[in-house]
Amino acid sequence: MASLRLSPSLDALVDALAQLPGFGPRSAQRAAFHLLQDPKRLERLERALAGVRENVRRCKKCRVFCESELCPICSDETRDKSLLCVVESVADELALDASLAWPGLYFVLSGRLNPIDGIGPEEIGLTALVDRIEADVAAGILREVVVATSYTPEGDATAYYLIAAVKKRYPHLRITRLARGLPSGLEIEYTDLSTIAGAVYARRDA
Amino acid sequence: MASLRLSPSLDALVDALAQLPGFGPRSAQRAAFHLLQDPKRLERLERALAGVRENVRRCKKCRVFCESELCPICSDETRDKSLLCVVESVADELALDASLAWPGLYFVLSGRLNPIDGIGPEEIGLTALVDRIEADVAAGILREVVVATSYTPEGDATAYYLIAAVKKRYPHLRITRLARGLPSGLEIEYTDLSTIAGAVYARRDA
Protein backbone atom coordinates (compact mmCIF):
# COMPACT_ATOMS: atom_id res chain seq x y z
CA MET A 1 0.00 0.00 0.00
CA ALA A 2 1.12 3.53 -0.77
CA SER A 3 2.60 5.09 2.35
CA LEU A 4 5.10 7.89 2.59
CA ARG A 5 5.61 7.74 6.34
CA LEU A 6 4.25 11.25 6.32
CA SER A 7 3.27 11.09 9.96
CA PRO A 8 3.85 8.45 12.68
CA SER A 9 0.54 9.47 14.31
CA LEU A 10 -1.31 8.88 11.06
CA ASP A 11 0.42 5.50 10.62
CA ALA A 12 -0.60 4.55 14.17
CA LEU A 13 -4.22 5.41 13.41
CA VAL A 14 -4.17 3.40 10.17
CA ASP A 15 -2.66 0.43 12.05
CA ALA A 16 -5.29 0.65 14.81
CA LEU A 17 -8.17 0.88 12.30
CA ALA A 18 -6.72 -2.02 10.28
CA GLN A 19 -7.24 -4.26 13.34
CA LEU A 20 -11.02 -3.83 13.14
CA PRO A 21 -12.94 -6.72 11.59
CA GLY A 22 -13.90 -5.78 8.03
CA PHE A 23 -10.91 -3.45 7.57
CA GLY A 24 -7.58 -4.11 5.87
CA PRO A 25 -4.61 -1.75 5.46
CA ARG A 26 -6.15 -0.07 2.41
CA SER A 27 -9.63 0.56 3.75
CA ALA A 28 -8.09 1.63 7.08
CA GLN A 29 -6.07 4.30 5.25
CA ARG A 30 -9.20 5.45 3.44
CA ALA A 31 -11.07 5.66 6.75
CA ALA A 32 -8.19 7.57 8.40
CA PHE A 33 -8.14 10.15 5.57
CA HIS A 34 -11.92 10.44 5.85
CA LEU A 35 -11.59 11.19 9.58
CA LEU A 36 -8.77 13.69 8.98
CA GLN A 37 -10.77 15.60 6.41
CA ASP A 38 -12.99 17.05 9.11
CA PRO A 39 -11.86 17.53 12.74
CA LYS A 40 -15.48 17.03 13.84
CA ARG A 41 -15.44 13.43 12.58
CA LEU A 42 -12.25 12.68 14.46
CA GLU A 43 -13.59 14.20 17.67
CA ARG A 44 -16.92 12.41 17.35
CA LEU A 45 -15.27 8.99 17.13
CA GLU A 46 -12.83 9.87 19.89
CA ARG A 47 -15.69 11.00 22.17
CA ALA A 48 -17.69 7.87 21.34
CA LEU A 49 -14.74 5.64 22.29
CA ALA A 50 -14.22 7.53 25.55
CA GLY A 51 -17.96 7.25 26.29
CA VAL A 52 -17.87 3.51 25.79
CA ARG A 53 -14.73 3.14 27.87
CA GLU A 54 -16.28 5.12 30.73
CA ASN A 55 -19.87 3.87 30.66
CA VAL A 56 -20.14 0.40 29.19
CA ARG A 57 -19.74 -2.66 31.40
CA ARG A 58 -20.96 -6.25 31.51
CA CYS A 59 -24.33 -7.14 33.00
CA LYS A 60 -23.70 -8.91 36.32
CA LYS A 61 -26.14 -11.70 35.47
CA CYS A 62 -25.93 -12.36 31.71
CA ARG A 63 -22.66 -10.55 30.82
CA VAL A 64 -24.14 -8.61 27.91
CA PHE A 65 -22.84 -5.02 27.40
CA CYS A 66 -24.86 -2.42 29.31
CA GLU A 67 -24.50 0.71 31.45
CA SER A 68 -25.98 -0.41 34.79
CA GLU A 69 -25.48 -3.37 37.11
CA LEU A 70 -28.21 -5.36 35.34
CA CYS A 71 -29.04 -5.09 31.64
CA PRO A 72 -32.54 -4.17 30.40
CA ILE A 73 -33.28 -7.86 29.71
CA CYS A 74 -32.22 -9.22 33.12
CA SER A 75 -34.11 -6.46 34.91
CA ASP A 76 -37.27 -6.96 32.82
CA GLU A 77 -39.84 -8.42 35.22
CA THR A 78 -41.99 -9.78 32.37
CA ARG A 79 -39.25 -12.20 31.26
CA ASP A 80 -39.64 -15.90 32.04
CA LYS A 81 -36.87 -16.56 34.59
CA SER A 82 -37.30 -20.34 34.29
CA LEU A 83 -35.75 -20.32 30.80
CA LEU A 84 -32.02 -19.69 30.30
CA CYS A 85 -30.43 -19.36 26.86
CA VAL A 86 -26.63 -19.77 26.65
CA VAL A 87 -25.07 -17.89 23.69
CA GLU A 88 -21.52 -17.50 22.37
CA SER A 89 -21.49 -13.72 22.05
CA VAL A 90 -23.33 -10.48 22.67
CA ALA A 91 -24.11 -10.33 18.94
CA ASP A 92 -25.83 -13.74 19.20
CA GLU A 93 -27.89 -12.54 22.16
CA LEU A 94 -29.00 -9.46 20.19
CA ALA A 95 -29.90 -11.57 17.15
CA LEU A 96 -31.89 -14.10 19.21
CA ASP A 97 -33.72 -11.39 21.07
CA ALA A 98 -34.53 -9.53 17.86
CA SER A 99 -36.23 -12.72 16.60
CA LEU A 100 -38.81 -12.16 19.40
CA ALA A 101 -38.94 -15.96 19.83
CA TRP A 102 -37.23 -16.26 23.21
CA PRO A 103 -39.22 -15.19 26.28
CA GLY A 104 -36.50 -16.13 28.79
CA LEU A 105 -33.14 -14.84 30.00
CA TYR A 106 -29.61 -15.18 28.59
CA PHE A 107 -26.05 -15.99 29.55
CA VAL A 108 -23.20 -14.85 27.26
CA LEU A 109 -20.14 -17.09 27.01
CA SER A 110 -16.77 -15.56 26.06
CA GLY A 111 -16.63 -17.24 22.65
CA ARG A 112 -16.49 -20.97 22.05
CA LEU A 113 -14.22 -23.88 22.81
CA ASN A 114 -11.14 -24.01 20.62
CA PRO A 115 -8.52 -26.26 22.26
CA ILE A 116 -6.05 -25.68 19.40
CA ASP A 117 -5.94 -21.98 20.29
CA GLY A 118 -5.91 -22.76 24.03
CA ILE A 119 -9.56 -21.73 24.52
CA GLY A 120 -10.83 -24.20 27.11
CA PRO A 121 -13.94 -24.33 29.34
CA GLU A 122 -12.47 -21.82 31.81
CA GLU A 123 -11.68 -19.32 29.05
CA ILE A 124 -15.26 -19.27 27.77
CA GLY A 125 -16.69 -18.84 31.27
CA LEU A 126 -17.98 -22.28 32.23
CA THR A 127 -17.48 -21.62 35.95
CA ALA A 128 -19.56 -18.45 35.79
CA LEU A 129 -22.29 -20.33 33.90
CA VAL A 130 -22.31 -23.17 36.43
CA ASP A 131 -22.50 -20.64 39.29
CA ARG A 132 -25.43 -18.95 37.57
CA ILE A 133 -27.27 -22.24 37.03
CA GLU A 134 -26.54 -23.35 40.60
CA ALA A 135 -27.97 -20.16 42.04
CA ASP A 136 -31.09 -20.40 39.85
CA VAL A 137 -31.58 -24.10 40.68
CA ALA A 138 -31.12 -23.41 44.38
CA ALA A 139 -33.73 -20.66 44.13
CA GLY A 140 -36.02 -23.16 42.42
CA ILE A 141 -36.63 -20.92 39.39
CA LEU A 142 -34.83 -22.75 36.56
CA ARG A 143 -36.67 -25.21 34.29
CA GLU A 144 -34.71 -25.30 31.04
CA VAL A 145 -31.31 -24.37 29.63
CA VAL A 146 -30.99 -23.90 25.85
CA VAL A 147 -27.44 -24.14 24.56
CA ALA A 148 -27.73 -21.79 21.56
CA THR A 149 -24.42 -22.40 19.80
CA SER A 150 -24.19 -22.67 16.04
CA TYR A 151 -23.93 -25.91 14.06
CA THR A 152 -20.23 -25.49 13.28
CA PRO A 153 -17.40 -27.71 14.57
CA GLU A 154 -16.58 -25.28 17.39
CA GLY A 155 -20.24 -24.59 18.14
CA ASP A 156 -20.94 -28.34 18.29
CA ALA A 157 -17.95 -29.02 20.55
CA THR A 158 -18.99 -26.20 22.87
CA ALA A 159 -22.57 -27.51 23.03
CA TYR A 160 -21.51 -31.11 23.72
CA TYR A 161 -19.16 -30.02 26.48
CA LEU A 162 -21.66 -27.68 28.16
CA ILE A 163 -24.52 -30.17 27.89
CA ALA A 164 -22.38 -32.91 29.48
CA ALA A 165 -21.17 -30.59 32.24
CA VAL A 166 -24.69 -29.40 33.10
CA LYS A 167 -26.27 -32.89 32.84
CA LYS A 168 -23.68 -34.31 35.19
CA ARG A 169 -24.45 -31.71 37.85
CA TYR A 170 -28.22 -31.36 37.31
CA PRO A 171 -29.54 -34.59 35.79
CA HIS A 172 -33.17 -33.50 36.17
CA LEU A 173 -32.80 -30.13 34.44
CA ARG A 174 -34.15 -29.96 30.88
CA ILE A 175 -31.31 -29.04 28.51
CA THR A 176 -31.85 -28.38 24.80
CA ARG A 177 -30.17 -27.06 21.66
CA LEU A 178 -31.71 -24.89 18.95
CA ALA A 179 -33.40 -26.87 16.15
CA ARG A 180 -31.31 -27.79 13.15
CA GLY A 181 -33.05 -27.54 9.77
CA LEU A 182 -33.79 -25.57 6.63
CA PRO A 183 -33.41 -21.80 6.93
CA SER A 184 -36.50 -19.69 6.18
CA GLY A 185 -36.82 -18.29 2.68
CA LEU A 186 -34.12 -20.41 1.03
CA GLU A 187 -34.93 -22.88 -1.75
CA ILE A 188 -33.87 -26.46 -0.96
CA GLU A 189 -32.05 -26.45 -4.31
CA TYR A 190 -29.67 -23.77 -3.01
CA THR A 191 -29.27 -25.17 0.51
CA ASP A 192 -25.96 -26.84 1.41
CA LEU A 193 -26.00 -30.63 1.71
CA SER A 194 -25.07 -30.73 5.39
CA THR A 195 -28.06 -28.51 6.22
CA ILE A 196 -30.38 -30.69 4.11
CA ALA A 197 -29.06 -33.84 5.84
CA GLY A 198 -29.65 -32.22 9.25
CA ALA A 199 -33.22 -31.35 8.25
CA VAL A 200 -33.85 -34.93 7.07
CA TYR A 201 -32.58 -36.49 10.32
CA ALA A 202 -34.62 -34.02 12.39
CA ARG A 203 -37.78 -34.35 10.29
CA ARG A 204 -41.01 -34.20 12.28
CA ASP A 205 -44.60 -35.37 11.94
CA ALA A 206 -46.74 -32.96 9.98
CA MET B 1 -30.28 -4.65 12.62
CA ALA B 2 -30.56 -6.27 16.02
CA SER B 3 -30.27 -3.64 18.70
CA LEU B 4 -31.62 -3.72 22.22
CA ARG B 5 -30.69 -0.15 23.18
CA LEU B 6 -28.47 -1.77 25.77
CA SER B 7 -26.29 1.30 26.09
CA PRO B 8 -26.50 4.82 24.60
CA SER B 9 -22.66 5.00 24.63
CA LEU B 10 -22.42 1.80 22.63
CA ASP B 11 -25.04 3.07 20.17
CA ALA B 12 -23.07 6.31 19.76
CA LEU B 13 -19.90 4.33 18.97
CA VAL B 14 -21.73 2.16 16.43
CA ASP B 15 -23.18 5.31 14.80
CA ALA B 16 -19.74 6.97 14.63
CA LEU B 17 -18.09 3.86 13.17
CA ALA B 18 -20.93 3.47 10.64
CA GLN B 19 -19.93 6.87 9.17
CA LEU B 20 -16.54 5.51 8.07
CA PRO B 21 -16.23 4.61 4.40
CA GLY B 22 -16.48 0.82 4.04
CA PHE B 23 -18.66 0.41 7.13
CA GLY B 24 -22.42 0.02 7.40
CA PRO B 25 -24.56 -0.38 10.54
CA ARG B 26 -23.91 -4.12 10.74
CA SER B 27 -20.14 -4.09 10.31
CA ALA B 28 -19.94 -1.06 12.64
CA GLN B 29 -21.69 -3.09 15.36
CA ARG B 30 -19.29 -5.96 14.78
CA ALA B 31 -16.32 -3.60 15.04
CA ALA B 32 -17.72 -2.01 18.22
CA PHE B 33 -18.13 -5.43 19.87
CA HIS B 34 -14.61 -6.32 18.76
CA LEU B 35 -13.28 -3.15 20.44
CA LEU B 36 -15.29 -3.81 23.60
CA GLN B 37 -13.97 -7.33 23.95
CA ASP B 38 -10.59 -6.03 25.04
CA PRO B 39 -10.09 -2.65 26.77
CA LYS B 40 -6.62 -2.47 25.20
CA ARG B 41 -8.10 -2.32 21.70
CA LEU B 42 -10.42 0.50 22.69
CA GLU B 43 -7.61 2.46 24.30
CA ARG B 44 -5.29 1.90 21.37
CA LEU B 45 -7.75 3.38 18.89
CA GLU B 46 -8.62 6.20 21.25
CA ARG B 47 -4.93 7.06 21.73
CA ALA B 48 -4.33 6.89 17.98
CA LEU B 49 -7.18 9.33 17.32
CA ALA B 50 -5.89 11.72 19.99
CA GLY B 51 -2.39 11.46 18.50
CA VAL B 52 -3.68 12.36 15.05
CA ARG B 53 -5.77 15.23 16.43
CA GLU B 54 -2.78 16.64 18.28
CA ASN B 55 0.04 16.03 15.80
CA VAL B 56 -1.24 15.86 12.24
CA ARG B 57 -1.57 19.01 10.16
CA ARG B 58 -1.43 20.02 6.53
CA CYS B 59 1.86 20.72 4.78
CA LYS B 60 2.10 24.48 4.22
CA LYS B 61 3.15 24.01 0.60
CA CYS B 62 1.36 20.95 -0.81
CA ARG B 63 -1.36 20.44 1.86
CA VAL B 64 -0.64 16.75 2.36
CA PHE B 65 -1.01 15.41 5.94
CA CYS B 66 2.22 15.64 7.97
CA GLU B 67 3.56 16.57 11.40
CA SER B 68 5.84 19.51 10.61
CA GLU B 69 5.47 22.77 8.68
CA LEU B 70 6.68 21.12 5.47
CA CYS B 71 6.08 17.50 4.54
CA PRO B 72 8.94 15.09 3.74
CA ILE B 73 8.32 15.54 -0.01
CA CYS B 74 8.31 19.35 -0.03
CA SER B 75 11.42 19.48 2.15
CA ASP B 76 13.26 16.90 0.03
CA GLU B 77 16.05 18.85 -1.71
CA THR B 78 16.48 16.18 -4.41
CA ARG B 79 12.97 16.78 -5.80
CA ASP B 80 12.60 18.66 -9.08
CA LYS B 81 10.95 21.94 -8.03
CA SER B 82 10.18 22.88 -11.64
CA LEU B 83 7.48 20.18 -11.85
CA LEU B 84 4.18 20.55 -9.99
CA CYS B 85 1.57 17.80 -9.90
CA VAL B 86 -1.98 18.82 -8.86
CA VAL B 87 -3.97 15.97 -7.28
CA GLU B 88 -7.49 15.62 -5.89
CA SER B 89 -6.61 14.03 -2.57
CA VAL B 90 -3.84 12.95 -0.22
CA ALA B 91 -4.53 9.33 -1.25
CA ASP B 92 -3.87 10.28 -4.89
CA GLU B 93 -0.58 11.95 -3.93
CA LEU B 94 0.49 8.81 -2.04
CA ALA B 95 -0.47 6.56 -4.97
CA LEU B 96 1.37 8.73 -7.51
CA ASP B 97 4.44 8.93 -5.36
CA ALA B 98 4.46 5.19 -4.73
CA SER B 99 4.59 4.71 -8.53
CA LEU B 100 8.09 6.29 -8.37
CA ALA B 101 7.33 7.97 -11.71
CA TRP B 102 7.01 11.57 -10.52
CA PRO B 103 10.24 13.39 -9.61
CA GLY B 104 8.55 16.72 -8.84
CA LEU B 105 6.39 18.28 -6.14
CA TYR B 106 2.64 18.12 -5.44
CA PHE B 107 -0.36 20.25 -4.59
CA VAL B 108 -3.42 18.60 -3.02
CA LEU B 109 -6.84 20.01 -3.91
CA SER B 110 -9.77 19.55 -1.50
CA GLY B 111 -11.66 17.13 -3.73
CA ARG B 112 -13.04 17.92 -7.16
CA LEU B 113 -15.57 20.25 -8.74
CA ASN B 114 -19.15 19.18 -8.21
CA PRO B 115 -21.47 22.16 -8.83
CA ILE B 116 -24.58 20.09 -8.04
CA ASP B 117 -23.32 19.63 -4.46
CA GLY B 118 -22.13 23.24 -4.29
CA ILE B 119 -18.44 22.33 -4.65
CA GLY B 120 -16.99 25.16 -6.74
CA PRO B 121 -13.44 26.34 -7.51
CA GLU B 122 -13.10 28.08 -4.13
CA GLU B 123 -14.15 24.95 -2.22
CA ILE B 124 -11.47 22.79 -3.84
CA GLY B 125 -8.76 25.40 -3.18
CA LEU B 126 -8.22 27.09 -6.54
CA THR B 127 -7.05 30.33 -4.88
CA ALA B 128 -4.40 28.49 -2.87
CA LEU B 129 -3.22 26.71 -6.03
CA VAL B 130 -3.00 29.96 -8.01
CA ASP B 131 -1.07 31.56 -5.13
CA ARG B 132 1.31 28.62 -5.12
CA ILE B 133 1.85 28.79 -8.91
CA GLU B 134 2.24 32.57 -8.78
CA ALA B 135 4.94 32.33 -6.14
CA ASP B 136 6.78 29.58 -8.05
CA VAL B 137 6.52 31.49 -11.36
CA ALA B 138 7.72 34.72 -9.69
CA ALA B 139 10.69 32.79 -8.29
CA GLY B 140 11.35 31.48 -11.80
CA ILE B 141 11.36 27.83 -10.73
CA LEU B 142 8.19 26.44 -12.34
CA ARG B 143 8.27 24.76 -15.77
CA GLU B 144 5.28 22.43 -15.87
CA VAL B 145 1.99 21.79 -14.07
CA VAL B 146 0.41 18.33 -14.42
CA VAL B 147 -3.28 18.24 -13.57
CA ALA B 148 -3.53 14.67 -12.28
CA THR B 149 -7.30 14.21 -11.95
CA SER B 150 -9.02 11.00 -12.98
CA TYR B 151 -10.88 10.45 -16.24
CA THR B 152 -14.31 10.64 -14.65
CA PRO B 153 -16.95 13.33 -15.27
CA GLU B 154 -15.92 15.25 -12.12
CA GLY B 155 -12.21 14.67 -12.73
CA ASP B 156 -12.58 15.91 -16.31
CA ALA B 157 -14.55 19.00 -15.25
CA THR B 158 -11.95 19.80 -12.58
CA ALA B 159 -9.11 19.40 -15.08
CA TYR B 160 -10.76 21.58 -17.76
CA TYR B 161 -11.48 24.32 -15.24
CA LEU B 162 -8.00 24.30 -13.71
CA ILE B 163 -6.27 24.15 -17.10
CA ALA B 164 -8.30 27.12 -18.36
CA ALA B 165 -7.68 29.10 -15.18
CA VAL B 166 -3.92 28.47 -15.25
CA LYS B 167 -3.58 29.02 -19.04
CA LYS B 168 -5.36 32.35 -18.77
CA ARG B 169 -2.94 33.60 -16.10
CA TYR B 170 0.28 31.93 -17.36
CA PRO B 171 -0.03 31.34 -21.12
CA HIS B 172 3.60 30.30 -21.43
CA LEU B 173 3.58 27.67 -18.68
CA ARG B 174 3.45 24.06 -19.88
CA ILE B 175 0.30 22.42 -18.52
CA THR B 176 -0.48 18.72 -18.99
CA ARG B 177 -2.80 15.91 -17.90
CA LEU B 178 -1.87 12.30 -17.17
CA ALA B 179 -2.00 10.02 -20.22
CA ARG B 180 -5.26 8.25 -20.94
CA GLY B 181 -4.95 4.66 -22.15
CA LEU B 182 -4.92 0.96 -21.41
CA PRO B 183 -4.10 0.00 -17.83
CA SER B 184 -1.09 -2.28 -17.28
CA GLY B 185 -1.79 -5.99 -16.95
CA LEU B 186 -5.37 -5.96 -18.20
CA GLU B 187 -6.41 -7.81 -21.36
CA ILE B 188 -8.01 -5.56 -24.00
CA GLU B 189 -10.90 -8.03 -24.07
CA TYR B 190 -11.76 -7.13 -20.46
CA THR B 191 -11.14 -3.39 -20.75
CA ASP B 192 -14.18 -1.09 -20.77
CA LEU B 193 -15.06 0.50 -24.11
CA SER B 194 -14.51 4.09 -23.00
CA THR B 195 -10.94 3.22 -21.95
CA ILE B 196 -10.30 1.45 -25.27
CA ALA B 197 -11.67 4.46 -27.18
CA GLY B 198 -9.41 6.79 -25.17
CA ALA B 199 -6.40 4.60 -25.98
CA VAL B 200 -7.26 4.61 -29.70
CA TYR B 201 -7.59 8.40 -29.88
CA ALA B 202 -4.31 8.84 -27.94
CA ARG B 203 -2.39 6.18 -29.91
CA ARG B 204 1.25 7.00 -30.54
CA ASP B 205 3.96 6.11 -33.01
CA ALA B 206 5.77 2.93 -32.10
Interface residues (C-beta under 8 A of the other chain):
Chain A: A2 S3 L4 R5 L6 S7 P8 S9 L10 A12 L13 D15 A16 L17 Q19 L20 P21 G22 F23 S27 Q29 R30 A31 A32 F33 H34 L35 L36 P39 R41 L42 E43 R44 L45 E46 R47 A48 L49 A50 G51 V52 R53 E54 N55 V56 V64 F65 C66 E67 C71 P72 I73 S89 V90 A91 L94 A95 D97 A98
Chain B: A2 S3 L4 R5 L6 S7 P8 S9 L10 A12 L13 D15 A16 L17 Q19 L20 P21 G22 F23 S27 Q29 R30 A31 A32 F33 H34 L35 L36 P39 R41 L42 E43 R44 L45 E46 R47 A48 L49 A50 G51 V52 R53 E54 N55 V56 V64 F65 C66 E67 C71 P72 I73 S89 V90 A91 L94 A95 D97 A98
